[in-house]
Amino acid sequence: MNEQQLSKRLEKVVSYVSNKARIADIGSDHAYLPCYAVQQGLAEFAIAGEVVEGPFQSATKQVRSLALTEKIAVRKGNGLAVIEPADAIDTIVIAGMGGALIRSILEAESAKLDGVKRLVLQPNIAAHQLREWAEINQWKLVAESILREDNKIYEILVLEPSEAKVAYSDAERLLGPFLMREKSEVFHAKWEHELANWTEIRGKIDANSAKNADKLAELDLKIKLIEEVLR
């Protein structure tokens, strides 16, 4: 993969970046996404943020090799700490991490979200964590995608600030309001697999032990929600 040829996953992620955006790509790795966004005219300015030295150096090298240093700032720092007020960032991209980690990044520097118009989030797991965060912090889902790449299934969530209170049902929080309405083949594949997995786990838990009551109730709810949507 290079900046001219993104992976299917990152190509879908960047498709949600509005024209002439000012983006921050958190956990940018080789800076492929910001380089592509700038070269394609999707972004007029980008930050490639990395907390780990190796990927930070790789991103720096990539941006320099393409002579994009005037439009892409490669910064080393934790999460949203790489964003400065003068950057006037309007779009934040966080892709390729767990949902809980992405949520912790958003919570750690919530003031950095002031003025941001769009979040494009691609959690590898636990997307429900981000839908729950959105409810609490008044961000609304405006789009969702689900895709398969290299035998893995990924969800992409696009969020924008909401003036009104945001509320999702248990099913929407777990499965995604847009995705559960669309019910694509990939969506069915993901949740049929999860249903089989959770049903197997449910059968191995001792239902007579009081300490397992909460876990069983949680599993029973998830199984019920999935069965209802897949019907």
N, C-alpha and C positions, 0 to 999 in steps of 0.2 A: 504494500500500500504506500502511496505517496500523496502529495498535496493535490496533484492533478486527478488522482483516482482514489477516492475515499472508499472505505468499506461500505457495504450496503447499509449497515447500521448508522455510521456517521453521515452518510449521504442523506438518510432520512432525517436525522437530527438537524443537520444544517438547513434542510428545506424549510424549517420553521423559523429561520432567521429572516426578519423583514429586510427589505432593500435599504441600503445605506445605514444599517444599524451600527451601533457602537457596542461591541460585545466583549464579555469576559468569559474565557473558556477555562474553567477551574479543573485542574488535573489534566493539563493539556498534552502531556506526554511529549510527542515529537512536534507539537504545534501544527499537525496536519490540518485540523479543522479551521483554525483561524487563518492559516495561509490560504486555504481553499476559499474561504469566505471573502477575504480581501481580494484575491485574484479574480474571483467571479463577480465582484462588485456588490456582493451581499452586505459586506461590512466596510465602512470607511475607516474604522479604527478597531483594533482588537488588543486585548491583553491575553497572553498565554501564561497562566499561573501554574506553578509547580512547587511542591513542598520538598520533593526528593531531588538530591543533587544530580544524579544521573540523567533523569528525564529533563531537568532544567537545562543542563548542558546540551542535550540533544535538541531541545526546542530552540535554544539560542543559536546553535549551529545551523539549523534548518532555516530560520528566519534570515540569518545573515547570508546564507547561500543563495537565497531568492531575492536579495536586496530589498527586503520589506521592513527594514528596521525603523523607517519613518512612520509606518502605519501599524506595526505590531510591536508592542512592548512585552518582552519576556521577563517575568518577575518571579522571584523565589519567595514563597510565603505560604502560610497556612490558610487554605480556603479563601474566603472573601477579603482577607487582610491585604491582598495584593491590589485591591481597588482603592483608588484615591478619588475624592470629590471632583477634582479637576478633570478626571477622565470622562465624566458625564456618560457613564455606561447606562444603556437602556435595555440591554439583553444579556442575561447570564445563562451560560450553558454549563451543565455539569453532567458528564456522561461516563459510564463505565465503572460506577461504584455501587455499593449496596445502598438500598433505600434508607436504612438507619444512618449511615455515614453521611449521605447527602443531606438528610434532615438535620443532623448535628452541625454541618457546615452552615446551613441557612440560619439555624438558631444561634450559633456562636457570634455572628456579626450581623444581626438583623437590621441594624441601622444602615448598613451598606445597601439594603434593598430600597431605600428611599429614592424615588425617581426612576426606578427600574420598571419598565413597561411589560417585560416578558421574561419568563423562566422557561428554559427548555431542558428538561430533566430526563435522563435515561438511566434508571436504576437497573442493575443486574438482577437484583432480588428485592422483595419487600416494597413494591410500589405503593402498597396501602399506607405505608408510613408517610409518604409524601401527600397523599390525598387527605390524610388526617391532619397533617401540618397545614395544608391549604385551608381547611375548615377553620382551624383555630386562628389563623393569621389573616383571614379574609383575602385569599387568592382563589380565583375560580379557574376550573379547567375549561379551556376553550378548544382543545383538540387532544386526541390520544391516538397512538398507533401501536400496533404489535406486529413483529416480524420475526422470521427465523433466519439465522445466519450461522453456518458451521455447526449445525445441529443444536444450537442454543436459541432460546426464544427471549426476545427483549421487548420491553414496553417503553414507550416514549410519552411523556406527559408535558403538555404545554399549558402554562399558567399565566394569568394576567391579574392585576389587582382588581378587587371588587369593592364597591362602595356598600353593597348590601351584604347581609350575613350569608355565608356559604354553608350549606348543609347537604350531606350525602347520606343515603341509606347504608345499612351494613353491607348490602350486596354491591352497591356502587363504590364504596370505599375499598372493598376487597378486589373487585373485578374490573372496576373502571366504568363510569357511566356511558361513555362513548363506545367502548369496546364491547360491553355486554349488549348494547343495542345492535351493533354491527354483526357480532357473532361470526367472525371470520373463521376459516379453517384452522388458522394458527391459534386463534383464541380457544377453539374447541380442543385442539391438541394439548395446549398448555393445561387447561383446567380438567380435562379427562385424566391426564397424568397425575395432577395434584390430588384429584378425587380418589384415585386408586391408592396413592401413597398415604393419604390421611386416613382412609378407610382401613388400610393394613395396620397403621400405627394404632388406630382406635381399638382394633381387635386384640392388640397385645398389651393394652393397659388394664390393670386390675381394677375393675369397676367397683369392687367391694371395699377398696381402700379409700378412706375419707380424704387423704392427702392428694388423691388424683381427681377430685371432684371438679376443680376449676379447669384443669387441663381437658378433662372429658367434655365439659360444657363448651369450651372453646372449640374443640374439634367437631362436636356435634353441630354447632352453629355453622362452621365453615362448610361442612359436608352438606348441610341442609341448603345453604345459600347456593352452592355450586349446582346441586341437583336440580334446584328450581330453575336456574338460569339455563342449564343445558337441556332441559326437557323440551 
